Amino acid sequence: MARKKRVYEDDDGRTVADMSAVERPNLLRFRLPPERKKPGESAAVPESGEDRPWETTELTRQERRAVVCGAVRAGALIALTFIVIFGIVIFLMTRLG
């Protein structure tokens, strides 16, 4: 017995997302999916802007030192937070245990 096709009142017939190229994944082995190109599709054209503008930025010696010190301070602050929390947990375990 064939099912009747459902007709929805609010369906206007537009496609929201084309799912025709989606395949079922292979559950028995891992592999990368093959890359498919549509007919007439050319290679991606790189943008005219720079790819890595941060590599061309020139910093003075003082600016570079400030950036490095800021990064070290941020890392130290995070490490200090974990050390304090770990110390509080150990203190509470020794007092309550």
Helices and strands as residue ranges (DSSP letters): G 53-55, H 61-96
